[in-house]
């Protein structure tokens, strides 16, 4: 059972895996994230590195804000051991009032829209990230203000005993009285009618099928129906290319396949490893003739853990339309949305049919402490604050190809570069806030605030 050699060192057989602290989460969900099982043997010299990665993988589920893994009951005679996993569950249900910016980010709202409170959304959002204890996620949204929006999204990750197949569904409706109808000088121009009529409405309904055959491979197939409409004023006067050819509405089916191989160590703020993401998307399946596009996306990232405190990141992202027809303005998104942002150009959008974006980062963790908030925090999951602070240097380079809407958008069809330092705060291993001071080629600089959650 036990082997000792000069080359391998001692190995021990795992007799039991003992899990504590999971009051809501089913045990099989935790076991699913482990790369060992009962009866396996493990080289003792590999314990620290393997279980460091396992700990980070469990934290990346968003279900826990603390994980500890240790050997227990090691028997030197029989060379057997138990593995003890102690977790502290996260807060699973997040009922929260919605008070958010309608614009792409805080900086656009503050700088370009004069921090107008008329551009705020308000309402109620409910997120449950572990509804029945199997990491199934439910999102409900009821929103008013600048954009009226209703949304229900549910995903059940494991339908089968092998825990490989999942299923989800989504239904979404939104309408708004102001519309971003064109891009000039790489900035979106907005219009609101004097009578405050609704200028844009969007509806979609769809389902997803997930297949995860092993720890690191994720396959997703998504099928959706979209129906979007604009007021005649937009289609006939403001921008006839909004949906192309003066159309007032567009409807299409959407089929997407996404492949991800994820060996990152800790997803929300990677400390090593790599990830590959490939996406192919067909918009318009021939049932309706309103939209016909085929695009591919590729995202490659590599993270190096230089030592306990210093990390580097290199990322390359690209998108290309394989069908080279004209694309409606509304469907012609490039950079400036979501996490596809060039540092220093947060106030700009670079619409385009194709793009490439390269990112490099050097990150140094200079503060890490678990702070006891028991006296002040009524929520048990948050009584122990795990706080990490990083200093980061970021350099981005991008190119957007845009053949149709290039007039007056000088940042398209050229290389753009942005760079600068950042101070990043990671709370409870799940909540990330980044304060970046970025520079760009236009001679501009400024403080830009970003935040993200791990769920």
Buried (B, 14 or more C-beta within 10 A) or exposed (E): EEEEEEEEEBBBBBBEBEBEBBEBBBEEBBBBBBBBEEEBBBEBEEBEEBBBBBBBBBBBBBBBBBBEBBBBEBEEEEBBBBBBBBBBBBBBEBEEEBEBBBBBBBBBBBBBBEEEEEBBBEBEBEBBBBBEBBBBBBBBBEBEBBBBBBBBBBBBBBBEEEBBBBBBEBBBBBBBBBBBBBBEEBBBEBBBBEEEEBBBBBBBBBEBBBBBEEBBBBBBEBBBBBBBBBBEBBBEEBBBBBBBEBBBEBBBBBBBEBBBEBBBBBBBBBBBBBBBBBBBBBBBBEEBEBBBBBBBBBBBBBBBBEEEEEBBBBBBBBBBBEEEEBBBBBBBBBBBEEEBBBBBBBBBBBBBBBBBBBBBBBBBBEEEEEEEEEEEBEEEBBBBBBBBBBBBBBBBBBBBBBEBBBEEBEBBBEEBBBBBBBBBBBBBBBBBEBBBBBBBBEEEBBEBEBEEEBB
